[in-house]
Amino acid sequence: MKTLHAGFLTISLLGTYASSAFAQSSMTLYGSIDEGIGYVTNAKGSSQTLMGPISVPDQFGFKGSEDLGGGTKAIFQLENGFFSNTGAFASSGVLFSRKAFVGLADNRWGTLTLGKQWDLTDDVLLPNANGAVQYNYFLYHPANVDNDAVTVVNNSVKYASNPWHGVSARAMYGFTDSSTGQGRYVGGALLYKSSALQLGAVYSDTRNKSYAFNTSLGYANFLGQNLAGGVTFKARDTQIFGVAGTYTPNRQWAFHAVVDTVKLATDTDSARATTTELGVDWNVTPFDTVLLGGYRTWFAGKQYTAAGLSNLYHLSVRTMLYAELTVEHAGGGAQAALLSLSPSSSSNQTSVRVGVQHFF
């Protein structure tokens, strides 16, 4: 009987230990699905009707943590992009195209992560950009030259300090990526956040970064490189500096802005892109938000001016209907080219889109 009693006691203790261990760990499945119908006035010389998650890419992911004790946790995140209208991955052959990292988070020393991660411009510019706030991917800047939209860095190490009186710092280093040919990445950022105000500044430097200026902007050549047939432009060095912020004086209004400059350099020449962006959000009711915003980009003697008007109606916390209008006018001999759409054959391009987005 003593042996039997001891056996039950051992099993009970093991069960208690396992329950405690599981209670200290967590994993979450999350994501979003966006589907809608859009109309574009001019893409490669003709109008188009489009279906699919063009406005905001679909995504799903896993994230989790394990309490290691002493205020330290092990963390991880895996995230992939996909298209709901076809079921295809956003990047062919890549299972986790958006994030794949693991690291440690400490209550005193901050967070250190390693793997495939968003670069620091996404930490600073993205939360204040019309493209993210309006859920309107077309309002990100021409060819995403400033990494304002989601931009990942493979083989990267990232550190984020814990906030001190609302101020935090971040640093990131990306090793040379043999799979894409991109060289090393280095960046730093400062952020401030209070109840009504968030501000940030970021600087990054990337070697050997490629840009699809032919298919995204219609450029046949750039800085002496022939881009005919969809050949990508490769910059020897890309330097980005940007500041951004959002002011929310009350529950009804929010005002946000982004200013950034990008220097692209080859061995023999260089060009600069400068963007200013403003936006305002009006919460008409707790369920309905109207958003108005736009940007102007000066890039290598050309100008791109875009404006967007959106209405987001929340059926619930996780489901919303949206309608958006986006227009762009290009100057300096450029073709209008809203991000993720084929360039216009003229200096103007307009997109109208309605859809539904669900978060889980």
WOURCOR-V452272 format. One record per helix or strand. SS is the DSSP state (@ for helix, = for strand). FROM is the first residue (numbers start at 0). TO is the last residue. If there is no record, write none. Layout:
<<SS	FROM	TO> <SS	FROM	TO>>
This chain:
<<@	1	22> <=	24	42> <=	45	50> <=	57	68> <=	71	81> <=	88	88> <=	98	105> <=	109	117> <@	119	123> <@	125	127> <@	129	132> <@	136	138> <@	141	143> <=	151	159> <=	163	163> <=	166	173> <=	184	192> <=	196	210> <@	212	216> <=	220	221> <=	224	225> <@	227	229> <=	232	246> <=	252	264> <=	269	282> <=	287	298> <=	301	313> <=	318	330> <=	347	358>>
